[in-house]
């Protein structure tokens, strides 16, 4: 797995790590090209950033969670980070959910931009059961696909605990909107954002800017300014 790090250059050492996972058929360099790294640094948010190339090969091999854990999260914990956030776009959001379903206790939260909600047969199965909450009450089988994280999301929704907060943003014309709406219905309304746009980089960039400005990491910048 290719991993690129971008360290916070402000005073002191950042104790929060933000891990950014790409969409399908993207390169880690695209996060620079489309201004994602620059947008974070312009806001002076005191976090270290890691770009991790978890891709379709990891999904097919069922190694998404284990690869992220062994190559990114475990080393970060050993380095002393106090909070780790996962954020991903499309397939990257799908992969972030796979990790959260297996290791939510290691995460401060996850941010899903235009998440790929899974294959049509799985969504049809959930829909036929009467929606995610009703489906989650049916007996679970030994699946390793997205059913794993769908059940994790449903458990959080049914208990309303949300010990690992989930933020979701998408475009109002996203091609995966039907499944994304099923996901959004499980989340607190305050954690969902829908903006104009489709399944493309301009829409994802708009969602990224909004989350950096209004999401949980914005408080880190305010706290850092208050201490100066």
N, C-alpha and C positions, 0 to 999 in steps of 0.2 A: 504494500500500500504506500503510495506517495503521500508524504506529509510535509507541509510547509508551515513554518512558524513565523509570526509577526509579533514582536514584543512591544509592549507599551513603553514609550520612551520618556514618560513623565517622571517626577520625583518618586522615589520609593519603588518597591517591587509590587507588581500586581498580584493579588491573591485570588483573582477570578480568571477562569479560562473559558473562552468561547470557542466552540468547535463548529466549523461551518462545512456542511456536506453538499456536494454539487448535484445538479440534476443530471439525468441521463444524457450521454453524448456531449458532455461538457468537459473542459479542462480546468484545472485549478487556476490557471492564468486568467480564465474568464472572470473570476471574482475581482481581479485587478482591472481588467479591461472595462468592466461595467461599473466600476467605482465602488464596489462593496467595501473593500479595505479602506479606501480613502474616506468614505462616509463615516466609518467608525472612528478613524483617527482625527477627522475634522471636529468631532464632538468631544474629543479629549476624555473619552470614557476609559477609566483605568482598568483595562482588561488585556490579557494576552490573547492572541488569536492563533488558532491552528486551522489550516485548510487540510482536510483529509479526503483522499480520493477513494471513498467507498463507492463501488460501482456495481453494475449488473452481474459481474462475475461473482462477487461476494453473495449477492442475493441467490443466484442459482446454486451456489455451493453451500448455502445456509451457514455462512461464516460471518455475516454482517456484525452480529453482536460480539462474537468472540474476537474478531479482528480489531474492532474498535476498542474493546476492553484491553486487549493485550498490547496494542501498539499506540494507543492514545490515552485512554483514561487511567489505566494503572500507572504508567509512568508519570502522569500529571499528579496523581495522588501522592506518589512517592516524592515528588518535588515540592509538595506542601501546599498545593492549591486548596483553598477552602471551599470554593464553589465552582462547579463545572456546568456550563450550559451547552446544549446541543441545538443547533439550528440547521435546517436543511430545506432545499428547494425540490419540489416534485419527488423524484426518486430519492433524493437526499432526505426529505421529510419522512418518507416511507421507511428509510433506513434508521433515522433517528427514533422512530417509534419502535422498531425492532429492538434497538438497544435499550430503550426505556422499559419495554416489557420484561427484559431480562435483568436489568441492573438499575432500576429507577432509584434505588437507595443511594447511588453514587452521583446523582444529578440534582442540581438546583432547579432545573426546569428544562422544557424543550419549546422551541419555536418552529412552527410548521408553516412554510410558505408554499402555497399552491400544492398541497400534498397529493401525491398519487395514492388514491384510496384503495387500490387493489384491483384484481382481475374481475371481469364481469360476472363470472360464475360465483365468486364469493359474495359480491354485492347482491346478486340475485338471491342467494341463499339467505342473506340477512334480511332482505326485503320480504321474502316469502314467509319468514318467521314472524313478521309483524314489526320489523324495525330492530335496531341494535339492542335495545334493552330487553325485548322479548327473546331475541336470538341468544343473548348472553345467558338466559336462564335454561336453555336447552343443554343436554349433555355434551361436554367437550370431548373431542376426539384428539388423537395424538398428531396434530398437524404442526408443521414447522413454517407454514406460510404466514400471510398477513392475518389469518384468523387469530394468531397468537397475540398480536398487538391490538386487534379489534376487541378481544376479550379483556385485555388490560385496560383499554379506554373505558369499556363498559363497566368494569368493576369500580373504577374511579367515579364514574357518573352515578352509579347506583348507591355508593356509600357517601358521595359528596365530600370526600376527604381531600382529594387533590394534594396529597403530600408532595407530589412532583407536578407543579403547575404546567399546563399546556396552553400555548398561545397558537392561534390559527389565523392566517390571513390568506385571501385569495382574490382573484379578479371575478367580477360579476359575469364575465363571458368565458371563464375558464372551461376547457373541454372536459374536465373531470368534476364539474361543479355538482352533479347529482350525488356522487359519493362523498364529496367534501361537505355538502349540506348534512348528510347523515352523520358525519363526524362532528360537525359544528353543533348539531342538536344535542350532543352529549356534553358539551363544554359550557361553562358559565358564559353568559352573553357578553360580559365585559372582556372576555379573552378572545373574542372573534372580531375580525375586521374584514370587510369586503369593499374593494375599491373598483373603479372603472378599469377595464382591461381584460386581456385574455391570458393564455398560458405562455408568457414570453418574458424576456429580460426587462423591458421597461416596467411592466406590472410588478415583477418581483423586486425591482429596485425601489419602486414606490412603497411597497410593503416593508422593505428593509428600513427605509428612512423613517417611516411612521413608528416602527417598533423601537428603533434607536431613540427616537424623540420622546415616546410616551411609554415605553415598556419598562421592565424592571431594571435594566442596566442604566437607564437615564438617571436613576437615583444615585448610582455610584459616582457619576460625574458631579452631581450636586453636592454630595457628601465630601468629595475631594476638594471642591472649591471652598466649602465652608471651613475646612481644616487649614486652608492656606492663610 
